[in-house]
Amino acid sequence: MSSGSEQPPSTYLTTREVAELIRVKERKVYDLAAAGEIPHRRITGKLLFPRDEIRAWLHGDVPEDSQQRPSVITGSHDPLLEWAIRESACGLATLFNGSSDGLDTWISGKAGACGLHLRENDDWNISRLDRANLHGAVLVNWVHRRRGLLLGESARDKVTGIADLRGWRVARRQEGAGAQMLFEELLRRENISAEEILPVAGPAHTESDAAAAVVSGEADATLGIEAMARRFRLEFVPVIDEVFDLLIDRRTYFQPPMQALLDFTRTPNFTGKAEAMGGYDIADLGRVRWLSA
């Protein structure tokens, strides 16, 4: 007869227990986890291994969402992120197609990470992800960015906020982009209809494209980030501070390209660039904000 004090097996295995199970040294288990080759979780800084997933892994039953994704960052454009990917030589490719399309691309398995700044229910990104029924995903903060109106010479001193945009030419972003969705929300708050904003030919697909439209005189204003106002020497009227996060596949997170990028963010070179570009707060960079079930 078993004792009433007997405890059921833990849901998670330790590194030592996994090493004993597969007959390797603990160092090898750490290497497997770092390469994303074994199911694992990092909880309060401790590496743990889901018992059921380890059993399936040993039998070769690897779930579909744990398959290797391409080393691509999709989603919203951020100039600091674009620069860091290039400067770090991490090997990540980019497909900047806006927050909404980027999220769809990530869900389809065609990218390992996705830049997001989707505002819903007075928060950024989390409400949207809570509805998405995602698996194997972690949301980490990239930056906080100051967003506002970038003004050309024609609108300087005449436009002091969103309420003054009636009758001006405003460069917009593509449908589904986080900046465009935020712009539409801000217009609704001021009871401004889309028809009261003068059209500009074609949407801008990146932050730099939107700013360039103002510099060229094609538009009088755009809703952009402070970093681009400084780069293009445009007047900047602050509107809101936003949260820009990276949604990362857990396996991708531990792959060398993503680790190389994150390692680079801890260098003086990166910190100096963020400060020089302006409008960035990197204090929470890398902080986990959300985990899928």
C-alpha positions, 0 to 999 in steps of 0.5 A: 500500500502506498503512503498517503504522503507520496507526492505526484511527479513534478510537471517539470524536470530539472537540468540534472534529471534530464541529463540523467534521463538522456545519459549526458552531462548537464553541460550538454543539456544547457547546450541543447536548450541554448540551441533550442533543440530541446523543449524547455522553459526559463522560469524566474531565471531557472531552466526547467523542462516540461515532463510531457514535452520531454517524453514526446521529444524523446519519442520524436513527436516534435510539435509543429510550432517547435519547428525551426523558423526562418531567421527573419524579423517581420512586423513594424519598422523601427530604425534602431532595430534596423540599425542594430540588426545590420551593425551586429551582423547577427544574420537576421533578415527583415521584412517590415510590413506593419504590426498586423501583417507582421503578426499574421506572418509570424503566426504562419511560421514564416518569421521567427520574430515580429515587431509590434506596437498595437494599442488596445484597451489602454495597453500595448500588444498584450490585449491583441496577443491574448486573443490570438491563441498563440503557442511557443511565444514570448513577448519581450520589450524592445524600446519605449518610443516617443511618437508625435507629429513631424511637421514640414515648413508649411505646418510649422507653428500652425499645427500644435496637435492632432486637433489642428490637422484638418485641411493639411496633407498628412502622410499615412502608413499602410492599413494594419500598421500600428502607427496608422491604427493609432493615428485613426484612434487619435483622429476619432478622439478629436472628432476628425473624419478621414475626409477632413485630412487631405490625401497624399499619394500612396502609404508610407511603409516605414518610419523613414518613408513617412518622414521623407514624405514630409521632407520632400514637401509631398506631405505637410505632416505625419505621425512619426517618431522623434528619432526620425524628426531629429534625423530629418531635422523636422519640427516635432510635436510630442503626442504619446509614448508607445511600447515597441515589443518583439514577439519571438518564437521560443526556439528562435529566441535561443538561436545564435542570430537572436542571441547575437542581436540581444547581446549587441544591445548590451554594448556601449555602441548600442546604448550610445546610438539609442541616445544619439537617435533620440526619443528612445527609452531602452531601460526595459529592453529584453524584459519579458512582458508576456508568455503564451500558454 
